[in-house]
Each structure stands twice: as structure tokens, then as C-alpha cells.
Amino acid sequence: MRNVDFGKWSAISSSLALLVTLAACGGSTAPTTAPTAPPATSQPAAATDTPASQAAGQKDLLDIIKERGVLRVSTDPNYAPQSYFDDKTKQWTGFDIDTATEVAKRLGVKVEFITPQWDAITAGNWAGRWDISIGSMTITPEREKVLDFTPPYYYSLAQFAIRSDLSGTIKTVADLAGKNVCVAKSTTYEDYMNGKLDIPGIVTQPPKGANVLSVDTDQLCIQSIQSGRKDYDAVLTAANVVNDGIQKGAPIVALGKPVYSEPLAIAIDKSSAPNQKLVDTLTKIVNDMHSDGTLTKMSMKYYGIDLSVVPK
């Protein structure tokens, strides 16, 4: 089985690079710790404090976080290599986990991970249950209606993979017509398959007539195939997730080259306003982590390539 060929992406580099913006604001530094056990449920517990925008009047969410001493970050416990709970080490692990931990450190607070369903995160109106999302979220016009975004902290390539036993009959994306394609719900992969994705960087149009089957998180698609089930003929997810599955022995192979590239950013709920100080501070932190090489180093650790820049 082969890994994903990231190929040449210079044609989309210029349009995606426009999404990187600069802002100014600062943050302090202090030791940061993360929980050593996963939450008991994938749904966040009911908030014990009043939503930020109501609890402190006009106080910015940044001030509330610093007073609390904890940054509450939504994440996915089953999205390796971005975020997962490692049963061997009893620690949260992954690129998004390391990013969130570093952001909290630069804010001078500890980090706490919350695990809501993905569709609850992208819908906005978080009601103060968590503060920000560092979960590989793509910036889209629809999401910008309810969420504020920092500049991208890294970029991802969307990749089809098929069951290895189908590699003799499925040769191109077009061959997925009439096939069952597994995606995670409320993701850009689902939107792409349904012809609703509105971002620059799409280089291959979705297959016509494919059956789109949605699950809670991408890894469930690959894990189902790895268990021997044949409910899904193919999966569409991030190229690094495909590579992770192949390296772990999943009977899948990459189908062609990536079909689009996407910018991934930290998200903040607009309904948590006032939050401009937090948005500005997070923007500076992301820009600083680009400038000082922190994001490059973490990308190389988990992916073996530098995804902190637009793929080429």
C-alpha cells in the first residue's frame, strides 16, 4: 500500500496565501498542563458558569480566561494524528493538542480539553461551554457567519482513499459513481461531496452519483474498514489521516492526488462577544508561532512535512 503523493500545489498557493493576515496584540508565558484522562463522554457537561458575555458584562473573553486561569479548548478524542487520547501514555496527543497547549502557555494559563460533537462546534452558539476550537477547522463563508477566525495555523489536503480490495476496479475519482463514500458530518468533506463547498483550492470536482454516508468523525470511516466491514467503498478525509491509517495497517490505498487544499484556523464563537481582545491576541500568537518556527517543528513531528505553509 502506498502513502499519499502530495504532488504540486503551486496553482492554489496564491489564493490560499491571501487568507493569512496579520494583527497585533501580546500574551504572557507560564507553564501549561493538560488533563491526563479523557472526558467520560463525547458531549460537554452543562456549563457551571454563566456564558462569558453575560457573566461579566462588557469584560472581554480574554480577561475571563486569564482570571479563570484555564483555556477550555474543544477537540476530538478520535482524530489521529491531529488529536486523540493515548491509552498507553494516558495523555492527550496530536498536532492540534500540541498547538492548543502552546497557545495556552503563551496566554499564561492552563489548558482543558472539551469533546463536543463536531456539528455542535461548527454551529456556533456555544453557550460558554468552551472558549475556542483548535480542531483543524476550515475557514468557510458559512462558518464565518457564526464564528471568528484567526489566520490559518496550518493547511490540509483533502484525499480520497479506497478499500485496497477495490484498487483493481476504482482507478479515478470518477469511478466512485454509485459507490459508498464515508465522510464525517458537518465537515468540508461532506460539503464537497454534496457540491456545497465554497473555498478556493478545489482542483477536482466531486464524483457524480456517489452515495454519501456521514459519521461523527473521520476516523470511524477508516476504523470500520480496518475492522473488516465493507459498508464503505471509500473515504474522504485529510491526507494525513489517510497516511496515518495506512501506517497503522488499515487496508486502504490513496486514490489519485488530493482534490482540494484548505486553510485551518482557531475558531471563536461570535456569540461570546465581546471577544475582540481574545481574537487579536490569538491572531498574534498564531503569527508568532509561524515566525518562530514552532508550527513548522510540530508539523514535522506529526506529518513529516511542513503543513504550516500553503502546500506546494
C-alpha positions as CSV (number, residue, x, y, z in Angstrom):
1,M,0.0,0.0,0.0
2,R,1.2,3.5,-0.8
3,N,1.1,6.8,1.1
4,V,-0.4,9.9,-0.3
5,D,1.5,11.8,-3.0
6,F,1.1,15.4,-2.1
7,G,2.1,16.5,-5.6
8,K,2.3,20.0,-6.9
9,W,0.1,22.7,-5.5
10,S,1.5,25.9,-6.8
11,A,-1.7,26.7,-8.7
12,I,-3.6,27.2,-5.5
13,S,-0.9,28.7,-3.3
14,S,-1.6,32.3,-4.2
15,S,-5.3,32.2,-3.4
16,L,-4.9,30.4,-0.1
17,A,-2.0,32.7,0.9
18,L,-4.4,35.6,0.9
19,L,-6.1,34.1,3.9
20,V,-3.1,34.7,6.1
21,T,-3.4,38.1,7.8
22,L,-1.5,39.9,10.5
23,A,-2.7,41.6,13.7
24,A,-1.1,42.8,16.8
25,C,-1.5,42.1,20.5
26,G,0.5,40.2,23.1
27,G,0.3,37.4,25.6
28,S,2.3,36.2,28.7
29,T,4.0,32.9,29.2
30,A,3.6,30.3,32.0
31,P,3.7,26.6,32.5
32,T,0.8,24.8,30.9
33,T,-0.7,21.4,31.8
34,A,-3.4,19.2,30.2
35,P,-5.7,16.6,31.7
36,T,-4.3,13.1,31.8
37,A,-7.6,11.3,31.3
38,P,-10.2,11.6,28.5
39,P,-13.7,13.1,29.3
40,A,-16.2,10.5,30.3
41,T,-18.5,11.5,27.4
42,S,-18.1,13.0,23.9
43,Q,-20.6,15.6,24.9
44,P,-19.6,18.6,27.1
45,A,-21.1,18.7,30.5
46,A,-23.6,21.5,31.1
47,A,-21.8,24.7,31.9
48,T,-21.5,25.5,35.6
49,D,-20.9,29.2,35.0
50,T,-22.8,31.7,33.1
51,P,-21.8,32.3,29.4
52,A,-18.9,34.7,29.2
53,S,-20.8,37.5,27.5
54,Q,-23.4,37.6,30.4
55,A,-21.2,36.7,33.4
56,A,-19.0,39.8,33.3
57,G,-20.9,42.4,31.4
58,Q,-18.5,44.1,28.9
59,K,-15.5,42.2,30.1
60,D,-13.7,40.6,27.1
61,L,-13.5,36.8,26.9
62,L,-9.7,37.1,27.1
63,D,-9.9,38.7,30.5
64,I,-12.3,36.0,31.7
65,I,-10.0,33.2,30.6
66,K,-7.0,34.8,32.3
67,E,-9.0,35.3,35.5
68,R,-10.1,31.7,35.4
69,G,-6.6,30.5,34.7
70,V,-7.8,27.9,32.2
71,L,-8.3,27.9,28.4
72,R,-11.1,25.5,27.5
73,V,-10.5,24.1,24.1
74,S,-12.9,21.8,22.1
75,T,-11.2,18.8,20.5
76,D,-11.8,15.4,19.0
77,P,-10.6,12.4,21.0
78,N,-10.6,10.2,17.9
79,Y,-8.9,12.2,15.2
80,A,-5.3,11.0,15.0
81,P,-2.8,12.4,14.2
82,Q,-4.4,15.7,15.0
83,S,-6.0,14.8,18.4
84,Y,-6.6,11.7,20.3
85,F,-6.3,10.3,23.8
86,D,-3.4,7.9,24.0
87,D,-4.4,4.9,26.3
88,K,-0.7,3.9,26.7
89,T,0.6,7.2,28.0
90,K,-2.8,8.4,29.4
91,Q,-2.2,11.7,27.7
92,W,-3.8,13.8,25.0
93,T,-1.7,13.6,21.9
94,G,-1.6,15.2,18.4
95,F,-0.8,18.2,16.4
96,D,-3.9,20.1,17.5
97,I,-3.3,19.1,21.1
98,D,0.3,20.5,21.0
99,T,-1.0,23.6,19.3
100,A,-3.6,24.2,21.9
101,T,-1.1,23.5,24.7
102,E,1.3,26.0,23.3
103,V,-1.4,28.7,22.8
104,A,-2.5,28.3,26.4
105,K,1.2,28.6,27.5
106,R,1.6,31.8,25.6
107,L,-1.6,33.1,27.2
108,G,-0.2,32.3,30.6
109,V,-2.9,29.8,31.6
110,K,-3.5,26.0,31.7
111,V,-5.5,24.1,29.1
112,E,-8.5,21.9,29.4
113,F,-9.9,19.8,26.6
114,I,-13.7,19.5,26.0
115,T,-15.1,17.0,23.5
116,P,-18.4,18.1,22.0
117,Q,-19.7,16.7,18.7
118,W,-18.2,18.4,15.6
119,D,-21.5,19.7,14.3
120,A,-22.1,21.5,17.7
121,I,-18.7,23.3,17.3
122,T,-19.3,24.4,13.7
123,A,-22.8,25.6,14.5
124,G,-21.7,28.3,17.0
125,N,-23.7,29.5,20.0
126,W,-21.5,27.5,22.4
127,A,-23.2,29.0,25.4
128,G,-19.9,29.3,27.3
129,R,-19.2,25.5,27.4
130,W,-15.8,26.0,25.9
131,D,-13.8,29.1,24.8
132,I,-12.2,28.3,21.5
133,S,-11.8,25.5,18.9
134,I,-8.4,24.3,18.0
135,G,-9.6,21.3,15.9
136,S,-8.4,21.7,12.3
137,M,-11.4,23.8,11.3
138,T,-11.5,25.1,7.8
139,I,-12.4,28.7,7.2
140,T,-15.6,28.9,5.1
141,P,-18.1,31.7,4.4
142,E,-20.9,29.8,6.1
143,R,-18.9,29.3,9.3
144,E,-17.8,32.9,9.3
145,K,-21.4,33.8,9.9
146,V,-21.3,32.4,13.4
147,L,-17.5,32.1,14.2
148,D,-14.5,34.4,14.2
149,F,-11.2,33.0,12.9
150,T,-7.5,33.6,13.4
151,P,-5.2,33.4,10.4
152,P,-4.6,29.7,9.5
153,Y,-2.2,27.8,11.7
154,Y,-1.8,25.1,9.2
155,Y,-3.2,23.7,5.9
156,S,-4.6,20.3,4.9
157,L,-5.1,18.4,1.7
158,A,-8.4,16.5,1.1
159,Q,-7.7,13.0,0.0
160,F,-9.8,10.1,-1.2
161,A,-8.9,6.6,-0.1
162,I,-10.5,3.3,-1.2
163,R,-10.5,-0.2,0.3
164,S,-7.5,-2.0,-1.1
165,D,-9.6,-4.8,-2.5
166,L,-11.2,-2.3,-4.8
167,S,-8.0,-0.9,-6.2
168,G,-8.4,-3.0,-9.4
169,T,-11.7,-1.5,-10.3
170,I,-11.6,2.0,-8.9
171,K,-8.9,4.0,-10.6
172,T,-10.1,7.6,-10.6
173,V,-12.4,9.8,-8.6
174,A,-15.0,9.5,-11.3
175,D,-15.1,5.7,-10.7
176,L,-16.7,6.4,-7.3
177,A,-20.0,7.0,-9.0
178,G,-22.5,4.7,-7.4
179,K,-20.1,3.8,-4.6
180,N,-20.4,4.4,-0.8
181,V,-18.2,7.2,0.3
182,C,-17.8,7.8,4.0
183,V,-17.2,11.3,5.4
184,A,-17.6,13.0,8.8
185,K,-20.7,15.1,9.2
186,S,-20.7,18.9,9.2
187,T,-17.2,18.8,7.6
188,T,-15.9,20.3,4.4
189,Y,-15.6,16.7,3.1
190,E,-19.4,16.3,3.4
191,D,-20.0,19.7,1.8
192,Y,-17.6,18.9,-1.0
193,M,-19.4,15.6,-1.8
194,N,-22.7,17.4,-1.8
195,G,-21.5,20.1,-4.1
196,K,-21.8,22.8,-1.4
197,L,-18.1,23.6,-0.6
198,D,-17.2,27.2,-1.2
199,I,-13.5,27.7,-0.8
200,P,-10.6,28.4,-3.1
201,G,-8.3,25.5,-3.9
202,I,-10.7,22.9,-5.3
203,V,-8.8,21.1,-8.1
204,T,-11.0,18.1,-8.7
205,Q,-14.8,18.1,-8.8
206,P,-16.7,15.6,-6.7
207,P,-17.8,12.3,-8.3
208,K,-21.3,12.3,-9.6
209,G,-23.8,9.8,-8.3
210,A,-21.7,8.7,-5.3
211,N,-23.6,7.7,-2.1
212,V,-22.5,10.0,0.8
213,L,-22.6,8.3,4.2
214,S,-21.8,10.6,7.1
215,V,-20.5,9.6,10.6
216,D,-19.5,11.5,13.7
217,T,-15.7,11.7,13.0
218,D,-13.4,10.8,10.1
219,Q,-11.5,8.0,11.9
220,L,-14.7,6.0,12.2
221,C,-14.7,5.5,8.4
222,I,-11.2,4.1,8.4
223,Q,-11.7,2.1,11.6
224,S,-14.8,0.5,10.1
225,I,-12.8,-0.6,7.0
226,Q,-10.0,-1.8,9.3
227,S,-12.4,-4.0,11.3
228,G,-13.2,-5.9,8.1
229,R,-16.6,-4.3,7.4
230,K,-17.5,-3.4,3.8
231,D,-20.1,-0.7,4.4
232,Y,-17.8,1.9,2.8
233,D,-16.0,1.7,-0.5
234,A,-14.1,4.9,0.0
235,V,-13.4,7.6,2.5
236,L,-12.7,11.3,2.0
237,T,-10.7,12.9,4.7
238,A,-7.4,14.8,5.3
239,A,-4.4,13.3,3.6
240,N,-2.5,13.0,6.9
241,V,-5.4,10.9,8.3
242,V,-5.2,8.6,5.3
243,N,-1.5,8.3,5.8
244,D,-1.9,7.6,9.5
245,G,-4.4,4.8,8.7
246,I,-2.1,3.2,6.1
247,Q,0.8,3.3,8.5
248,K,-1.4,1.6,11.1
249,G,-2.2,-1.2,8.8
250,A,-5.7,-0.2,7.6
251,P,-6.5,-2.0,4.2
252,I,-6.8,1.3,2.3
253,V,-4.9,3.0,-0.6
254,A,-4.9,6.6,-1.6
255,L,-7.0,7.3,-4.8
256,G,-5.2,9.8,-7.0
257,K,-3.9,13.1,-5.8
258,P,-5.6,15.4,-3.2
259,V,-8.8,17.0,-4.5
260,Y,-8.5,20.3,-2.7
261,S,-6.5,22.2,-0.1
262,E,-7.9,24.1,2.9
263,P,-6.7,26.6,5.5
264,L,-7.3,25.6,9.1
265,A,-7.7,28.1,11.9
266,I,-8.6,28.7,15.5
267,A,-12.3,29.5,15.9
268,I,-14.0,31.6,18.4
269,D,-17.8,31.8,18.9
270,K,-19.2,35.2,17.8
271,S,-21.9,34.9,20.5
272,S,-19.2,35.0,23.2
273,A,-18.7,38.7,22.3
274,P,-17.1,40.9,23.5
275,N,-14.1,38.9,22.3
276,Q,-12.1,41.2,20.1
277,K,-9.1,41.2,22.6
278,L,-9.1,37.4,22.5
279,V,-9.3,37.3,18.7
280,D,-6.5,39.9,18.4
281,T,-4.3,38.1,20.9
282,L,-4.8,34.7,19.3
283,T,-4.0,36.2,15.9
284,K,-0.7,37.5,17.3
285,I,0.1,34.1,18.9
286,V,-0.6,32.3,15.6
287,N,1.6,34.7,13.7
288,D,4.4,34.4,16.3
289,M,4.2,30.6,16.2
290,H,4.6,30.8,12.4
291,S,7.5,33.3,12.7
292,D,9.5,31.5,15.4
293,G,9.1,28.1,13.7
294,T,7.0,26.4,16.4
295,L,4.3,25.3,13.9
296,T,6.8,24.1,11.4
297,K,8.5,22.0,14.1
298,M,5.2,20.5,15.3
299,S,4.1,19.8,11.7
300,M,7.3,17.9,11.0
301,K,6.9,15.9,14.2
302,Y,3.4,14.6,13.3
303,Y,3.3,14.8,9.5
304,G,6.9,14.6,8.3
305,I,6.3,17.7,6.1
306,D,5.7,21.4,6.8
307,L,1.9,22.0,6.6
308,S,2.2,25.3,8.4
309,V,2.6,26.8,4.9
310,V,0.4,26.5,1.9
311,P,1.1,23.1,0.3
312,K,3.1,23.3,-3.0
